[in-house]
Amino acid sequence: MNDFREKGGPRRVGQVKEITSLANPVIKDIKLLAQKRHRDESGSFLAEGLKLVIDALDLGWTIRTLVYSKAGKGKPLVEKTAARTVAAGGLVLEVSDKVMSSMTRRDNPQMVAGVFEQRWSPLGNVRPQKTETWVALDRVRDPGNLGTIIRTADASGASGVILVGECTDPFSMETVRATMGSVFALPLVRTSAEDFLRWKKGSGAKIVATHLAGAVDYRTIDYREKPVVLLMGNEQSGLPEELAREADALARIPQAGRADSLNLAVATGVMLFEARRHILSLDGKN
């Protein structure tokens, strides 16, 4: 497993290493995080932006490497974040703008990025409580959709996101960008359809699935009687029959106009905030 130590020597904790060469082996390792295979092998991912890095540290995520461009040198928040990284045993790199652009694959990159350890929650540890809402996504394929859903789930007060089957990687750069930092705020779970259905039977949760054949208007469902898991299908094919038939309610979102379906992230947002509206009504906040 690659832990971004300097090749040929120990990590120089407490020092800032200045790098201007694209051929530096540490930079090459970080650039490889654009590939899922290397993210999986290293258990790491790259997040861009000073605020995202600070939020992740505040939430207890493990940082392996902090990278900042020369534009960040001397800025108090950057220096404070660098000190926190060193205190946590991480490596701090000051790089040229050219190097930062190559790592982030952007022409105008953020001045700070961080390499963090991935974090997954076991499905068996998920025990939804009353008034909680979780999102379960079956084979979501688009990184932008997944990132937007994670961000929306965070904004709506949802408790976490469950990825069912072969989903796109929530720790890809595209998805992390789309979450706007919410990837650090919510538990992420990955599981198979079979294990999800076994978990469902003992979870005590109500599974509400959106489906083109759904007979129930999503606004008429009671989201308050039990914890709710909103089960959303694949962008192209929707929910497979083995998942749809196990749902406690098949919901539809009435639509006008010529469109016969909604974007997955939009549909998930509609469902999340309807569930939130019902839950808030328990406290008279609606």
Residue frames as qw, qx, qy, qz and C-alpha x, y, z in Angstrom:
[[0.000, 0.888, 0.460, 0.000, 0.00, 0.00, 0.00],
 [0.422, 0.419, -0.012, 0.804, 1.33, 3.38, -0.99],
 [0.355, -0.773, -0.432, 0.300, 1.42, 5.85, 1.89],
 [0.274, 0.908, 0.064, 0.310, 3.12, 8.71, -0.01],
 [0.609, -0.665, 0.192, 0.387, 6.44, 8.53, 1.78],
 [0.249, 0.819, -0.431, -0.287, 9.42, 9.88, -0.06],
 [0.955, 0.249, -0.158, 0.041, 10.99, 7.20, -2.22],
 [0.693, 0.360, -0.403, 0.478, 14.24, 5.90, -0.82],
 [0.207, 0.215, -0.523, 0.798, 13.88, 7.41, 2.63],
 [0.140, -0.494, -0.771, 0.377, 11.67, 8.01, 5.65],
 [0.012, -0.841, -0.411, -0.351, 8.95, 10.61, 5.77],
 [0.345, 0.149, -0.288, 0.881, 10.32, 13.95, 6.96],
 [0.297, -0.768, -0.564, -0.062, 7.60, 14.82, 9.43],
 [0.372, -0.757, -0.162, 0.513, 7.79, 18.40, 10.61],
 [0.239, -0.359, 0.390, 0.814, 9.25, 19.73, 7.38],
 [0.592, 0.677, 0.206, -0.387, 7.65, 21.23, 4.31],
 [0.578, -0.076, 0.612, 0.535, 9.05, 19.73, 1.13],
 [0.331, 0.682, -0.090, -0.646, 9.13, 22.03, -1.89],
 [0.588, 0.135, 0.740, 0.299, 8.42, 20.33, -5.22],
 [0.303, 0.635, -0.147, -0.695, 8.51, 21.88, -8.69],
 [0.113, 0.302, -0.840, -0.436, 9.07, 18.80, -10.85],
 [0.804, 0.064, -0.093, -0.584, 6.23, 16.82, -12.40],
 [0.721, 0.251, -0.646, 0.007, 8.54, 13.79, -12.32],
 [0.195, -0.423, 0.686, -0.559, 8.76, 13.75, -8.51],
 [0.310, -0.089, -0.944, -0.073, 7.70, 10.25, -7.34],
 [0.069, 0.347, 0.694, -0.627, 5.41, 11.59, -4.61],
 [0.384, 0.397, -0.057, -0.831, 3.59, 13.75, -7.16],
 [0.389, 0.148, -0.791, -0.448, 3.33, 10.77, -9.51],
 [0.125, -0.206, -0.936, 0.259, 1.73, 8.74, -6.71],
 [0.223, 0.435, 0.440, -0.753, -0.83, 11.45, -6.01],
 [0.397, 0.347, -0.384, -0.758, -1.65, 11.80, -9.72],
 [0.243, 0.011, -0.949, -0.201, -2.35, 8.07, -9.88],
 [0.175, 0.295, 0.744, -0.574, -5.28, 8.66, -7.51],
 [0.471, 0.313, -0.191, -0.803, -7.21, 9.73, -10.60],
 [0.549, 0.112, -0.766, -0.315, -7.46, 5.98, -11.29],
 [0.787, -0.407, 0.004, -0.464, -9.85, 3.85, -9.26],
 [0.910, 0.029, -0.370, 0.185, -7.42, 0.94, -9.10],
 [0.441, 0.302, -0.438, 0.723, -4.84, 3.07, -7.33],
 [0.410, -0.478, 0.185, -0.755, -7.41, 4.60, -5.00],
 [0.918, -0.257, -0.160, -0.255, -8.46, 1.10, -4.02],
 [0.815, 0.141, -0.401, 0.393, -4.89, -0.12, -3.58],
 [0.280, 0.313, -0.391, 0.819, -3.82, 2.85, -1.46],
 [0.290, -0.629, -0.688, 0.218, -7.14, 3.36, 0.34],
 [0.209, -0.438, -0.097, 0.869, -6.73, 7.07, -0.41],
 [0.328, 0.730, 0.513, 0.310, -8.34, 9.86, -2.40],
 [0.311, 0.035, 0.006, 0.950, -7.69, 13.49, -3.30],
 [0.031, -0.838, -0.539, 0.082, -9.89, 16.39, -2.18],
 [0.378, 0.347, 0.095, 0.853, -9.42, 19.96, -3.38],
 [0.202, -0.758, -0.195, -0.589, -9.99, 23.22, -1.54],
 [0.140, 0.316, -0.611, 0.712, -8.87, 24.68, 1.77],
 [0.586, -0.240, 0.224, -0.741, -12.36, 24.65, 3.27],
 [0.913, 0.011, -0.325, -0.248, -12.87, 20.99, 2.35],
 [0.607, 0.246, -0.629, 0.419, -9.54, 20.04, 3.91],
 [0.109, -0.300, 0.511, -0.798, -10.29, 21.99, 7.12],
 [0.759, -0.160, 0.015, -0.631, -13.79, 20.47, 7.34],
 [0.869, 0.096, -0.484, -0.027, -12.36, 16.97, 6.91],
 [0.383, 0.256, -0.646, 0.608, -9.81, 17.53, 9.67],
 [0.370, -0.267, 0.340, -0.823, -12.49, 18.95, 11.96],
 [0.867, -0.062, -0.083, -0.488, -14.58, 15.82, 11.34],
 [0.684, -0.456, 0.566, -0.060, -11.69, 13.55, 12.26],
 [0.895, 0.446, -0.016, 0.013, -10.66, 12.26, 8.85],
 [0.720, -0.429, 0.319, 0.443, -7.07, 11.04, 8.51],
 [0.434, 0.875, -0.165, -0.133, -4.94, 13.19, 6.23],
 [0.902, -0.052, 0.180, 0.388, -1.89, 11.63, 4.62],
 [0.489, 0.038, 0.217, 0.844, -0.58, 14.51, 2.53],
 [0.117, 0.880, 0.284, -0.362, -1.35, 18.23, 2.38],
 [0.535, 0.199, 0.370, 0.733, -0.40, 20.00, -0.83],
 [0.092, 0.893, 0.272, -0.347, -0.48, 23.75, -1.34],
 [0.602, 0.599, 0.156, 0.504, 0.66, 25.97, -4.19],
 [0.442, 0.044, -0.193, 0.875, 3.00, 28.91, -3.73],
 [0.205, -0.542, -0.224, -0.784, -0.05, 31.20, -3.65],
 [0.701, -0.598, -0.341, -0.185, -0.93, 29.70, -0.29],
 [0.664, 0.005, -0.398, 0.633, 2.46, 30.25, 1.29],
 [0.158, 0.097, -0.308, 0.933, 2.29, 32.54, 4.30],
 [0.490, -0.411, -0.289, -0.713, -1.51, 32.53, 4.52],
 [0.321, -0.372, 0.649, -0.581, -2.51, 31.95, 8.17],
 [0.863, 0.013, 0.232, -0.448, -5.20, 29.35, 7.48],
 [0.826, 0.416, -0.380, 0.000, -2.91, 27.39, 5.17],
 [0.232, 0.513, -0.697, 0.444, -0.09, 27.46, 7.72],
 [0.557, -0.266, 0.529, -0.582, -2.46, 26.38, 10.49],
 [0.935, 0.175, 0.014, -0.308, -3.71, 23.51, 8.34],
 [0.634, 0.509, -0.553, 0.182, -0.14, 22.51, 7.54],
 [0.110, -0.453, 0.704, -0.536, 0.67, 22.43, 11.27],
 [0.783, -0.078, 0.356, -0.505, -2.39, 20.24, 11.91],
 [0.882, 0.363, -0.270, -0.129, -1.27, 17.89, 9.14],
 [0.377, 0.515, -0.681, 0.358, 2.21, 17.55, 10.60],
 [0.398, -0.336, 0.610, -0.597, 0.75, 16.98, 14.08],
 [0.884, 0.088, 0.211, -0.407, -1.36, 14.18, 12.62],
 [0.663, -0.254, 0.650, 0.273, 1.72, 12.55, 11.07],
 [0.677, 0.656, 0.331, 0.040, 1.06, 13.73, 7.54],
 [0.568, -0.031, 0.297, 0.767, 3.36, 15.05, 4.87],
 [0.170, 0.874, 0.206, -0.405, 3.22, 18.70, 3.72],
 [0.592, 0.166, 0.447, 0.650, 4.21, 19.70, 0.18],
 [0.153, 0.779, 0.029, -0.608, 4.64, 23.16, -1.30],
 [0.615, 0.221, 0.630, 0.419, 4.33, 22.86, -5.07],
 [0.028, -0.182, 0.326, 0.927, 4.41, 25.03, -8.16],
 [0.583, 0.352, 0.168, -0.713, 1.20, 25.99, -9.94],
 [0.531, 0.374, -0.651, -0.393, 2.20, 23.64, -12.77],
 [0.166, 0.081, -0.963, 0.199, 2.43, 20.70, -10.37],
 [0.340, 0.236, 0.613, -0.673, -0.90, 21.56, -8.70],
 [0.604, 0.395, -0.174, -0.670, -2.62, 21.73, -12.10],
 [0.453, 0.284, -0.819, -0.210, -1.22, 18.35, -13.08],
 [0.010, 0.020, 0.916, -0.400, -2.43, 16.71, -9.87],
 [0.357, 0.393, 0.548, -0.647, -5.94, 18.14, -9.98],
 [0.332, 0.317, 0.739, 0.494, -6.28, 18.07, -13.77],
 [0.081, 0.902, 0.402, -0.134, -7.44, 21.69, -13.73],
 [0.469, 0.560, 0.049, 0.681, -6.13, 24.78, -15.49],
 [0.137, -0.609, 0.222, -0.749, -7.12, 26.97, -12.54],
 [0.627, -0.241, -0.726, 0.147, -6.77, 24.68, -9.52],
 [0.539, -0.826, -0.103, -0.133, -7.52, 25.42, -5.90],
 [0.185, 0.761, -0.532, 0.322, -4.42, 26.44, -3.95],
 [0.345, -0.378, 0.779, -0.362, -4.82, 23.58, -1.42],
 [0.819, 0.030, -0.447, -0.360, -5.53, 19.86, -1.77],
 [0.440, -0.477, 0.687, -0.326, -5.35, 16.96, 0.62],
 [0.575, 0.117, -0.789, -0.185, -4.86, 13.22, 0.31],
 [0.569, -0.338, 0.433, -0.612, -7.13, 11.44, 2.80],
 [0.091, -0.040, 0.994, -0.037, -7.77, 7.87, 3.85],
 [0.480, -0.244, -0.561, -0.629, -11.02, 6.48, 2.53],
 [0.244, -0.059, 0.733, -0.633, -13.68, 5.73, 5.09],
 [0.517, -0.170, -0.656, -0.524, -16.47, 3.15, 4.74],
 [0.503, -0.239, 0.531, -0.639, -19.13, 2.14, 7.27],
 [0.009, -0.024, -0.995, -0.101, -20.15, -1.54, 7.52],
 [0.465, -0.311, -0.471, -0.682, -23.79, -2.19, 6.62],
 [0.597, -0.357, -0.708, 0.126, -24.18, -4.25, 9.78],
 [0.294, -0.224, -0.422, 0.828, -23.49, -1.13, 11.87],
 [0.218, -0.174, -0.227, -0.933, -26.37, 0.77, 10.27],
 [0.129, -0.445, -0.858, 0.221, -29.34, 0.65, 12.64],
 [0.052, -0.427, -0.250, -0.867, -31.75, 3.38, 11.52],
 [0.044, -0.323, -0.675, 0.662, -33.67, 5.15, 14.24],
 [0.161, 0.767, 0.621, 0.006, -37.14, 6.65, 14.01],
 [0.117, 0.952, 0.064, -0.274, -37.15, 9.99, 12.13],
 [0.334, -0.511, 0.581, 0.539, -33.94, 9.00, 10.32],
 [0.759, 0.609, 0.075, -0.215, -33.76, 8.90, 6.53],
 [0.497, -0.386, 0.631, 0.453, -31.14, 7.00, 4.56],
 [0.608, 0.612, -0.228, -0.452, -30.59, 6.88, 0.81],
 [0.681, -0.137, 0.687, 0.213, -29.88, 3.60, -0.98],
 [0.421, 0.678, -0.308, -0.518, -28.67, 3.86, -4.58],
 [0.866, 0.087, 0.488, 0.068, -28.76, 0.88, -6.91],
 [0.697, 0.180, 0.425, 0.549, -25.88, 0.86, -9.42],
 [0.126, 0.957, 0.057, -0.257, -25.59, 4.64, -9.72],
 [0.819, 0.232, 0.225, 0.475, -23.16, 5.22, -12.58],
 [0.319, 0.777, 0.064, 0.539, -22.65, 8.94, -13.00],
 [0.515, -0.106, -0.423, 0.738, -20.09, 10.63, -10.68],
 [0.084, -0.254, 0.005, -0.964, -21.92, 13.95, -10.89],
 [0.642, -0.429, -0.406, -0.489, -25.20, 12.33, -9.89],
 [0.745, -0.310, -0.517, 0.286, -23.63, 10.55, -6.94],
 [0.360, 0.025, -0.294, 0.885, -21.82, 13.65, -5.73],
 [0.283, -0.335, -0.134, -0.889, -24.96, 15.76, -6.01],
 [0.722, -0.418, -0.483, -0.264, -26.99, 13.13, -4.13],
 [0.638, -0.214, -0.489, 0.555, -24.44, 12.99, -1.30],
 [0.114, 0.125, -0.131, 0.977, -24.51, 16.79, -1.06],
 [0.478, -0.358, -0.291, -0.747, -28.33, 16.86, -1.14],
 [0.733, -0.354, -0.580, 0.041, -28.58, 14.08, 1.44],
 [0.447, -0.111, -0.408, 0.788, -26.35, 16.12, 3.74],
 [0.101, -0.186, -0.034, -0.977, -28.41, 19.29, 3.15],
 [0.608, -0.352, -0.405, -0.586, -31.69, 17.50, 3.87],
 [0.482, -0.506, 0.522, -0.489, -30.48, 16.01, 7.15],
 [0.937, 0.079, -0.297, -0.166, -30.25, 12.43, 5.91],
 [0.703, -0.618, 0.351, -0.021, -28.19, 10.01, 7.98],
 [0.406, -0.432, 0.720, 0.363, -26.14, 8.32, 5.27],
 [0.643, 0.507, -0.315, -0.480, -25.87, 6.83, 1.79],
 [0.721, -0.139, 0.679, 0.023, -25.86, 3.12, 0.93],
 [0.373, 0.544, -0.547, -0.516, -24.37, 2.09, -2.42],
 [0.813, 0.050, 0.541, -0.211, -25.93, -1.12, -3.73],
 [0.845, 0.422, 0.286, 0.163, -24.21, -3.18, -6.43],
 [0.636, 0.078, 0.210, 0.739, -21.65, -1.85, -8.91],
 [0.014, 0.962, 0.242, -0.123, -21.78, 1.89, -8.24],
 [0.458, 0.715, -0.170, 0.501, -19.44, 4.63, -9.34],
 [0.627, -0.129, -0.460, 0.616, -16.70, 5.47, -6.85],
 [0.229, -0.931, -0.282, -0.030, -17.69, 8.15, -4.30],
 [0.526, -0.686, 0.170, 0.473, -13.98, 8.93, -3.84],
 [0.594, 0.400, 0.349, 0.604, -13.27, 9.79, -7.47],
 [0.225, -0.166, -0.049, 0.959, -12.20, 13.40, -8.03],
 [0.203, -0.310, -0.478, -0.796, -15.36, 14.12, -10.01],
 [0.519, -0.573, -0.620, -0.133, -17.65, 12.83, -7.28],
 [0.490, -0.417, -0.381, 0.664, -15.74, 14.48, -4.43],
 [0.092, 0.038, 0.136, 0.986, -15.93, 17.82, -6.26],
 [0.350, -0.412, -0.540, -0.645, -19.67, 17.43, -6.76],
 [0.536, -0.534, -0.628, 0.182, -20.25, 16.73, -3.06],
 [0.014, 0.781, -0.086, 0.618, -18.77, 20.14, -2.15],
 [0.002, -0.445, 0.677, -0.586, -17.37, 18.59, 1.03],
 [0.770, -0.236, 0.150, -0.574, -20.42, 16.56, 2.06],
 [0.820, 0.184, -0.542, 0.020, -18.48, 13.36, 1.35],
 [0.292, 0.273, -0.682, 0.613, -16.80, 14.03, 4.71],
 [0.377, -0.231, 0.327, -0.835, -20.08, 14.59, 6.56],
 [0.850, -0.021, 0.033, -0.525, -22.08, 11.42, 5.86],
 [0.573, -0.258, 0.777, 0.038, -21.42, 7.72, 6.41],
 [0.592, 0.434, -0.474, -0.486, -20.98, 5.78, 3.17],
 [0.691, -0.130, 0.694, -0.151, -21.83, 2.09, 2.91],
 [0.474, 0.392, -0.608, -0.502, -21.27, -0.32, 0.03],
 [0.562, -0.046, 0.778, -0.278, -23.03, -3.64, -0.30],
 [0.034, -0.053, -0.862, -0.502, -24.50, -6.17, -2.71],
 [0.543, -0.221, -0.274, -0.762, -28.20, -6.33, -3.54],
 [0.717, -0.222, -0.659, -0.040, -28.43, -9.66, -1.73],
 [0.425, -0.147, -0.571, 0.687, -26.84, -8.35, 1.46],
 [0.177, -0.133, 0.052, -0.974, -28.97, -5.20, 1.30],
 [0.653, -0.271, -0.423, -0.567, -32.16, -7.27, 1.18],
 [0.670, -0.233, -0.652, 0.267, -30.99, -9.44, 4.08],
 [0.224, -0.029, -0.386, 0.894, -30.18, -6.33, 6.10],
 [0.340, -0.256, -0.215, -0.879, -33.55, -4.79, 5.23],
 [0.650, -0.353, -0.630, -0.236, -35.45, -7.64, 6.89],
 [0.622, -0.433, -0.504, 0.415, -33.91, -6.94, 10.29],
 [0.297, 0.219, -0.077, 0.926, -33.45, -3.20, 10.02],
 [0.035, -0.624, -0.624, 0.469, -36.92, -2.10, 11.06],
 [0.008, 0.374, -0.189, -0.908, -36.81, 0.46, 8.26],
 [0.595, 0.619, 0.441, -0.261, -39.49, 1.28, 5.73],
 [0.402, -0.118, 0.574, 0.703, -38.17, 0.98, 2.18],
 [0.421, 0.768, 0.272, -0.399, -39.69, 3.59, -0.12],
 [0.500, -0.076, 0.597, 0.623, -38.63, 3.06, -3.73],
 [0.390, 0.598, -0.075, -0.697, -39.25, 5.27, -6.72],
 [0.409, 0.073, 0.863, 0.288, -40.48, 3.31, -9.72],
 [0.210, 0.057, -0.438, -0.872, -42.10, 4.13, -13.05],
 [0.455, -0.326, -0.760, -0.330, -44.80, 1.61, -12.15],
 [0.118, -0.103, -0.658, 0.736, -45.24, 3.15, -8.71],
 [0.190, -0.600, -0.704, -0.330, -48.89, 3.40, -7.74],
 [0.396, -0.754, -0.409, 0.327, -48.49, 5.79, -4.79],
 [0.192, 0.883, -0.023, 0.428, -47.98, 9.53, -5.06],
 [0.590, 0.143, -0.491, 0.625, -44.77, 10.25, -3.15],
 [0.125, -0.400, 0.227, -0.879, -46.51, 13.04, -1.19],
 [0.747, -0.363, -0.139, -0.539, -49.10, 10.69, 0.32],
 [0.776, 0.005, -0.580, 0.248, -46.62, 8.27, 1.92],
 [0.555, -0.820, 0.051, -0.132, -46.13, 8.46, 5.69],
 [0.609, 0.498, -0.460, 0.413, -42.40, 8.92, 6.28],
 [0.238, -0.635, 0.406, -0.612, -42.81, 9.25, 10.05],
 [0.892, -0.322, 0.007, -0.319, -43.93, 5.88, 11.37],
 [0.920, -0.186, 0.155, 0.307, -40.57, 4.15, 10.89],
 [0.253, -0.612, 0.442, 0.605, -37.06, 5.07, 9.84],
 [0.719, 0.643, 0.150, -0.216, -37.05, 5.42, 6.05],
 [0.463, -0.295, 0.597, 0.585, -34.67, 4.18, 3.39],
 [0.542, 0.698, -0.005, -0.468, -35.25, 5.87, 0.04],
 [0.657, -0.080, 0.667, 0.343, -34.30, 3.31, -2.60],
 [0.395, 0.766, -0.127, -0.492, -33.41, 4.85, -5.96],
 [0.898, 0.211, 0.361, 0.137, -32.67, 2.96, -9.17],
 [0.556, -0.124, 0.429, 0.701, -30.02, 3.09, -11.87],
 [0.127, 0.501, -0.110, -0.849, -30.08, 6.10, -14.24],
 [0.300, 0.207, -0.665, -0.652, -30.89, 4.04, -17.33],
 [0.429, -0.125, -0.862, -0.239, -32.70, 0.91, -16.17],
 [0.577, -0.516, 0.028, -0.633, -34.27, 1.92, -12.86],
 [0.503, -0.404, 0.682, -0.344, -34.75, -0.63, -10.09],
 [0.322, 0.121, -0.908, -0.240, -34.44, -4.34, -10.86],
 [0.677, -0.361, -0.416, -0.488, -37.45, -6.46, -10.00],
 [0.693, -0.204, -0.619, 0.309, -35.75, -8.23, -7.08],
 [0.214, -0.056, -0.381, 0.898, -35.33, -4.89, -5.30],
 [0.330, -0.211, -0.192, -0.900, -38.64, -3.32, -6.36],
 [0.667, -0.338, -0.575, -0.332, -40.76, -6.19, -5.07],
 [0.585, -0.268, -0.593, 0.484, -39.14, -5.97, -1.62],
 [0.032, 0.243, -0.132, 0.961, -40.00, -2.28, -1.18],
 [0.030, 0.429, 0.757, -0.492, -42.70, -1.35, 1.33],
 [0.345, 0.789, 0.312, -0.401, -43.97, 1.36, -1.02],
 [0.510, 0.199, 0.480, 0.686, -43.43, 2.05, -4.72],
 [0.030, 0.752, 0.251, -0.609, -43.68, 5.77, -5.20],
 [0.485, 0.514, 0.418, 0.571, -44.16, 7.93, -8.26],
 [0.151, -0.471, -0.085, 0.865, -43.39, 11.61, -8.72],
 [0.457, 0.731, 0.506, -0.036, -46.19, 13.12, -10.86],
 [0.335, -0.284, 0.336, 0.834, -44.86, 15.06, -13.82],
 [0.463, 0.775, 0.273, -0.334, -46.20, 17.45, -16.40],
 [0.181, 0.763, -0.460, -0.417, -44.90, 18.20, -19.87],
 [0.809, 0.410, -0.371, -0.200, -43.26, 15.84, -22.32],
 [0.133, 0.501, -0.814, 0.262, -40.55, 14.47, -20.00],
 [0.842, -0.236, -0.386, -0.295, -41.33, 10.99, -18.75],
 [0.821, -0.317, -0.316, 0.355, -38.63, 10.82, -16.07],
 [0.190, -0.967, 0.159, -0.062, -36.42, 12.94, -13.84],
 [0.427, 0.579, -0.607, 0.337, -32.66, 13.02, -13.47],
 [0.722, -0.254, -0.612, 0.199, -31.67, 10.65, -10.64],
 [0.336, -0.042, -0.424, 0.840, -30.16, 13.37, -8.46],
 [0.298, -0.224, -0.072, -0.925, -33.21, 15.61, -8.92],
 [0.714, -0.315, -0.502, -0.374, -35.63, 12.79, -8.11],
 [0.636, -0.193, -0.596, 0.451, -33.62, 11.86, -5.01],
 [0.108, 0.082, -0.262, 0.955, -33.66, 15.48, -3.87],
 [0.508, -0.306, -0.271, -0.758, -37.45, 15.65, -4.28],
 [0.773, -0.304, -0.552, -0.070, -37.88, 12.50, -2.18],
 [0.520, -0.047, -0.515, 0.680, -35.40, 13.58, 0.49],
 [0.051, -0.119, 0.201, -0.971, -37.03, 16.92, 1.14],
 [0.638, -0.330, -0.364, -0.593, -40.52, 15.41, 1.17],
 [0.739, -0.257, -0.580, 0.225, -39.36, 12.96, 3.83],
 [0.314, 0.027, -0.375, 0.872, -37.81, 15.88, 5.72],
 [0.328, -0.313, -0.113, -0.884, -41.08, 17.83, 5.53],
 [0.752, -0.366, -0.473, -0.275, -42.97, 14.93, 7.12],
 [0.674, -0.163, -0.516, 0.502, -40.37, 14.45, 9.85],
 [0.129, 0.164, -0.219, 0.953, -40.30, 18.16, 10.72],
 [0.489, -0.423, -0.306, -0.699, -44.07, 18.09, 11.10],
 [0.694, -0.341, -0.610, 0.174, -43.62, 15.83, 14.13],
 [0.421, -0.268, -0.351, 0.792, -42.07, 18.80, 15.92],
 [0.108, 0.867, 0.430, -0.227, -44.57, 21.28, 14.55],
 [0.284, -0.530, 0.287, 0.745, -41.84, 22.89, 12.41],
 [0.336, 0.292, 0.714, 0.541, -43.58, 22.34, 9.10]]
